[in-house]
């Protein structure tokens, strides 16, 4: 049982490190609110961040299997990003966390 807890703790730590990066939760939230494929510029504008930050975060989400990228051979290239089923299944947990924060809106976090 102890080794299973240690293994789970390492994965939870990895997830928390990923989610704590700048604009990561905003990107996930934005993509969840508007399900379906989204263009890079649309994500960037909605999270009010630099292209560099959004590109890095989307790359990290793709590396973790939480976002897919589909490119079409058009001129200029058309690229869409979409949440994977794993990312969609993470949303209830994130929403619970947001609700917890809102319920403690008195600033005692």
TIZA-579155 format. One line per 4 residues: number of its first residue (from 0); for each residue y, x, z of C-alpha. Coordinates in pm, whole numbers, m for minus. Example, Ala and Ser with C-alpha at 12.3 -4.5 7.8 and 13.67 -1.06 7.14 Angstrom:
BEGIN
0) m450,1230,780; m106,1367,714
END
This chain:
BEGIN
0) 0,0,0; 240,283,87; 199,454,m252; 261,122,m429
4) 583,76,m233; 695,429,m318; 624,371,m687; 817,44,m686
8) 1106,206,m499; 1140,472,m769; 1157,205,m1041; 1408,m1,m844
12) 1621,310,m794; 1610,378,m1170; 1721,20,m1242; 2005,38,m989
16) 2129,366,m1138; 2125,209,m1485; 2304,m109,m1373; 2566,79,m1174
20) 2703,257,m1481; 3049,161,m1599; 3054,m168,m1796; 2673,m203,m1788
24) 2672,m535,m1601; 2962,m662,m1811; 2769,m590,m2130; 2455,m761,m2001
28) 2656,m1058,m1877; 2844,m1091,m2208; 2529,m1073,m2414; 2354,m1324,m2189
32) 2642,m1575,m2207; 2628,m1576,m2586; 2257,m1554,m2667; 2166,m1428,m3007
36) 2271,m1127,m3208; 2618,m984,m3147; 2822,m731,m3341; 2933,m411,m3168
40) 3303,m499,m3202; 3245,m838,m3043; 3074,m681,m2741; 3343,m414,m2715
44) 3626,m668,m2722; 3464,m898,m2468; 3402,m624,m2212; 3742,m459,m2273
48) 3610,m107,m2296; 3622,194,m2522; 3389,232,m2818; 3239,541,m2657
52) 3146,362,m2335; 3000,59,m2513; 2802,278,m2753; 2659,481,m2463
56) 2565,174,m2262; 2404,1,m2559; 2208,320,m2628; 2089,332,m2268
60) 1991,m34,m2279; 1798,29,m2601; 1624,329,m2440; 1512,102,m2156
64) 1390,m169,m2392; 1656,m418,m2285; 1850,m439,m2613; 1745,m421,m2976
68) 1961,m296,m3261; 1922,m433,m3612; 2106,m267,m3900; 2145,m420,m4244
72) 2206,m215,m4557; 2546,m352,m4644; 2874,m175,m4714; 3002,m128,m4454
76) 2683,m138,m4248; 2620,m458,m4055; 2470,m398,m3711; 2366,m655,m3453
80) 2259,m610,m3091; 2043,m857,m2902; 1887,m879,m2557; 1512,m836,m2543
84) 1287,m1073,m2349; 1279,m816,m2064; 1660,m831,m2037; 1658,m1210,m2047
88) 1398,m1216,m1767; 1625,m988,m1558; 1916,m1234,m1576; 1809,m1469,m1291
92) 1798,m1172,m1055; 2142,m1058,m1165; 2279,m1411,m1133; 2142,m1431,m778
96) 2321,m1108,m697; 2648,m1241,m845; 2613,m1564,m647; 2555,m1365,m328
100) 2874,m1167,m391; 3073,m1483,m464; 2944,m1648,m147; 3076,m1349,47
104) 3415,m1360,m121; 3589,m1281,206; 3560,m912,117; 3298,m803,372
108) 3070,m623,129
END
